[in-house]
Each structure stands twice: as C-alpha cells, then as structure tokens.
C-alpha cells in the first residue's frame, strides 16, 4: 500500500511515477512537488501539489484545464478516457445518459468552451466522493455558465484540486469516514423541514422538535448522557474519567434560516458528537467533562429573537422575550409550553462560570476567504461587532418631466449617494464591511421624482474602534449629502453589538492542532454572528472555521463543503480536545456549581 512515508523516501522519479494520473495528463505537478518533501501528512501533500499549480504560469494552468475531458463528451463515448476519468464519470452515471441528457450536455460543453476557452470541469464524485446525480451536474453546468471568466478559471482549478484529492485518497487507500458520517447526518437533518420545498427549521416547529430528537438519539448512540433543556437546547455530556471535573463546552445551533443550507450551525454539533463516538468506542475518557450543546435558536427566524439557546446557557436570557409573537400571533411562551417545555425553568439553564473551562465552536466560514486561499481550515481571531440603522429620507415628490435636474429634492438620488459612500468608506481595513441591504422608494412611480426613500445600514468590523470610526464618518456623510440636496433625514438605530475577540490561549491551542494536521495556521475574523458571541459572556471562546464551496455562499441551498474538509476539521478538533490543558491538574468544580 502506498503511504506518505513511502512517498517521502523514494527518489523524485519514483515519487512522480507513484502519483501519475492524480492530475490529468500533468506529471509536471508531482515532479515539482517532490522538492517540497518530506510531507508530514496527506493534507500537507495535497497543499504542496496545489501550491505547484498556484505557482505555475497562466499557460501551464490553462494546459492543465484543457487536459481534462468533456463530461459525457466524444472521448467518453469513444472510450478514450483515462482509467481515473472513466471511473469518475461512471460514478455519476454519465455513461448511462438518456439521449436527451447527452444532447443537453453536448450543447452545454460547446457553449462553455466557446465562452471560457477550456472544458467544463467538475469533481463529479461530489462532496462525499460517492458521485453526483446527473441532474445536479447539469444544474451546476448551467449555473457556472453565468460566472465571469476569471471567477470560472479559479473555480475550474478548485475542481481540479478536488478531483486530485479524491484520486489521492483512493491511491493511498484513505477514507474520510468521520467526515462522511457528519455529511450523512447533515443530509438526514436537511430532510427535516417546515416546508416540502426547501430547508427551513424555525424555533419550536414540529420539524425543529424532530430535529432535536434526532440529534439526541445520535448523542446517546455516541455514549453521551442527554437531555433537552427548558429552552430546547439538546445537551450531550461525555463525562470525565474522574467525577467532579470541570466542563469544556462545544456546539452550535440547529435552527436554520428560511431556505437555508445543511451545514450552517449543524456541522459544529455533529462533528464533536462523531468524535465522542470514536472516543467512546475506544473506551477513552478526557480529563474534563465534555459537553456538546445543540443550541435551539440562533437565527431569529420565527420570533425575531436571536441567540435564545446560547443566551440561556450564558445566563443572559431576557424573560421579556417570552412575550414575543410570531407571524401567526403565537407567543414564544405558548410555543414552549406546547412543546412540553417549562419557560419558568429557563433561568436554571445558566452555567456557573467557575465550572466551565471554555467554549470552542466549529462552523463553516460562510464566506470565500478560505476558499480563495485554497485552505480547508482557519482559526477565528474575533467575531465582528455590528452597527445597524434605518435611514428615512424625505425630499419632494414632483413631476419627472417638468422639474429641472438642478431644482430637484430627490430622496432616491440622495440614497444612491449614501450607498456609494458606504461602499467607499468600508473599502479600507480588511475586516470592515458595510452593506445597504434594504432600499425602498415607497409609492414610487416611473414619472415622479422620489419624495421619500428608506434604506438600511449594516456596518461590521472585528475591531470596534474601526467600526465606530466608520459609523461616525458615514453618519456625518449622510448629513452632508442630505443638506446639500435639500433632503431631510431621520436615523433609527436598530442594533449595536460589540466585537468579541477569541481567547489567545485557545486560539494558540487550535492553531497548534491545525499545524499538527500538516496545515498552516491562518487567522481570520468572522463577519457573521455566532453563538460564541453569547458564550463569551460566560467563558473564554474560540472558533474553528471550515471552508465552504460554491463561492463561500451560505444561508442558501447551494451551501456546501466536503467530507475531506469535515474529516480534517475532526482531526484538528480531536487533537485540540486531547491536548487541552494536558499536563495541568484541573481543579474540581466548586461544590454545588451548575453544569
């Protein structure tokens, strides 16, 4: 059997020969990567091969792309593919297309080649390595035809690396079994929804409760003691070898946005559950209690009340939220009672800070940074703070044909200038972002100069000083724009949340675990909010980001990741858990402290 150790020990020619076919008709990639030996892990080898392609000339990269065959193309029909390509296309049934499917793929191949100048490349074995459905392949083909050439060139190269990853796994007889299990569990939960057409799992709906019960079953199967608390959190505990130990907490949320993705939140629950299953199967205990919490609500879809689950655990649950009402007029309090929960018991959920060692959350990045850098994992440095406002503008509605341009008090034109101001001011520091996500001209008409406009502002940064400086500049700019245009403005603050820095000592331990896996440590901020923000009120927090595909899209059915990345995240999290406070005598939890 081929191993990393064997690849490290053979000469360069034998190394190149052993990896023949990993990259289609491109042995130069392995030949150049040989100089980077020794490789500590398979992940390090994959990155080294990728680095060769990244460092190649534009012509070499195009040559690599053009070495790949069309999907269900003439070469496939004529039986002229490499053994690797033949097996991959067969795994998705591309050798069994209907006449209509062949015709559609033939037309798409021609259209794609004409638009981009290289063949459409897709790792047809998919995110788990088992093969995509033909319709999924066709849908992806159609969607990617809308990309720009630069974007599609990068995506095609990413697909080449994914193909190589799957081929390397097969060559070295490596199976990302833990990652595949997590992906399968996400798929199962993805089929439990409030609707028949998409994935929506809102707080305390029947689908939400069924999801909680399913997670609880998997936790029990993994060897954990489990309960569902008064706010709906599913809590699994893997007890330490010695009673009375303090607790390290991990987890994430299991509710979703409307028409959401399968991995947001749920990855951070299911990955540690799978790891506990492995520890339990080996009869191995940790020197501390490990608690995996599936937080019941983070997204705020049903009652517009975010972070209910983690706020309760951190001791920050606001009882006034029990009077929140959903779109059907149902009180949150009544929804809890109908699900068999006791709202009066929610305060008892709060943990004693003295009993908790820390909180670590694994989450998909929900952005493109890791994807663009070609890295599967990153250590989160801070979770961005956010300032949100609504701006109402009042000008004068007047006739579009008779009002001279210089005499208009156009509210929409003022709004357009504000949008550009936000874009310009937030294009500096890397972690600073600004968004106008809502823009409305009420009662607008095609032949009327807009007399009113309403827009939102969302300013975020991992550094509060940077964010607040940007907010001050933008609000001052709004005032100046409106004064110059003769437009009145009213400002309403919706939200002000401070940034949450991750604990340096936990980041260092996560970073060390990443490096042990053969990857470089890369720190990056989170622009999205997470349960770790609320848990930071209780204890030190850390986060591990996992790369997501399809341009980094999230909160969307196109949200995706791979079993290999999930498996690698499992390796890193397990190393973190095994090394956490190793060699330090842990004090027992204070008598009578909560858990």
Buried (B, 14 or more C-beta within 10 A) or exposed (E): EBEBEEBBEBEBEEBBEBBBBBBBBBBBBBBBBBEBBEBBBBBBBBBBBBBBBEEBEEEBBBBBBBBBBBBBBEBBBEEEBBEBBBBBBBBBBBBEBEEEBBEBBBEBBEBBBEBBEBBBBBBBBBBBBEBBEBEBBBEBBEEBBEBEEEEBBBBBBBBBBBBBBBBBBBBBEBEBEBBBBBBEBBEBBBEBBBEEEBBBBBBBBEBBBBBBEBBBEBBEEBBBEBEBBBBBBBBBBBBBEEEBBBBBBBBBBBBBBBBBBBBBBBBBBBBBBBBBBBBBEEEEBBBBBBBBBBBBBBBBBBBEBBBBBBBBBBBBBEEEBBEBBBEEEBBBBBBBEEBEBEBEEBEEBBBBEEBBBBBBBBBBBBBBBBBEBBBBBBBBBBBBBBBBBBBBBBBBBBEBEEBEEEEBBBBBBBBBBBBEBBEEBBEEBEBBBBBBEEBBBEEBEEEBBBBBBBBBBBBBBBBBEBBBBBBEBBBEBBEEBBEEBEBBBEEEEEEBBBBBBBBEEBBEBBBBBBBBBBBEBBBBBBBBBBBBBBBBBBBBBBBBBBBBBBBBBBBBBBBBBBBBBBBBBBBBBBBBBBEBBEEEEBEEBEEEBBB
